[in-house]
Amino acid sequence: MKVIPYVEVISPSSFLPIQIVEPKECWFELGYKEIGQFEVYAPATRRNLECLQKSNFVKMPNVKYIWVITSIEYGFNAGGSRMIIAKGYEAIWLLKKSIVRFNMLLPKTVSAAFTTLISTFYMPYYSYTNGYGLQLINIDKELVETVAARGNLLEYIHNMAKSYGCNIHAIYDENKIKFSIREGQDKSSTVKFSQSNDNLLSFNYLSDDTEKANTVYVVAKVDDVEYATSYTTQPSDDGKIIVIHESSLSNKYIDDKGEEKELTLSKESDKNQFLNWLKEEGKLELENHTTTTEIKSTIDLKNSKYELDQDYMVGDIVEVKDEYFNISATQRIVKYTIRLENTGIVSEALDFGE
């Protein structure tokens, strides 16, 4: 990626660029498993102090993705100069400020569910300047009948996206912050990273089962009566590794027509439907309890023919290989990092995982 060595600051009220910052150092992430972060390290000039403020947005000039400032630090560098550090997250983090306010029966496709959740629980509360929008990409993967339970909006959408092999990001387009969901593509036959291909500078491998679970036990209480079910993924040699999830799901929900409905849990058919909803919620919870398989690498910018957004994107599956350790795998790209050092050197890095 061609990097222009400055950062644009975007106003959260007008959604227009308000300033340009020339940082000493900066790095920006796009994430799949986790929401990407960023850091801008710049001289504490009056101009930089005025524009690098919490809630302002930042982006790189030739990149469509956008991040939001959530913290500010002031200090001195080794030479005694005053510096400012702005930190934050991809602007999809804004969804963390909202909640799923009531149980809702979701539409039957991933893209429709994503659109409905954001337009119902985020847009009405934060669109006073018409500065937010949705980038509608048709992902027609069908959802099993699912009711979104009360809880944090970002956490629910993020887990739902991962469970269907999709990733969510915020982009800056037409002076709007647009929330976008994209289905990861299998590009392992065309996009290959290895030392022999001269496009991989470093390679680190990790496999960790610390948080692993293959069974979730989901419990919900309605009118002082406890309802429970379980869901198990592929069995392992370790047998069942169980995690408990307490659900806020109730027998009352809003259907796709916006009408309030209520299940009669004394009826066997309604009870089974409710238990199925709990099971679907449990599947999403297991997304947080998988084997952690990580491959961290640094891309050789001079020799790599692949470009972000043209040849690959976070969430895509590619081939990565280290000949020395004899590790070859088709792995999902779970993080992209671009870094500008104080020496002027630009580097790109990819993290791979399940």
Salt bridges, closest charged atoms under 4 A:
GLU8 OE1 - LYS59 NZ 3.50
GLU29 OE2 - LYS335 NZ 3.63
GLU73 OE2 - LYS87 NZ 2.94
GLU90 OE1 - HIS169 ND1 2.51
ASP173 OD2 - LYS178 NZ 2.93
GLU174 OE1 - LYS178 NZ 3.34
GLU183 OE2 - LYS141 NZ 3.16
GLU259 OE1 - LYS261 NZ 3.60
GLU280 OE2 - LYS283 NZ 2.98
GLU281 OE2 - HIS245 NE2 2.86
GLU285 OE1 - HIS245 ND1 3.59
GLU285 OE2 - HIS289 NE2 3.16
GLU294 OE1 - LYS296 NZ 3.78
ASP316 OD1 - ARG182 NH2 2.93
ASP316 OD2 - LYS187 NZ 3.53
GLU319 OE1 - LYS192 NZ 3.50
ASP351 OD2 - LYS296 NZ 2.99
ASP351 OD2 - LYS335 NZ 3.96
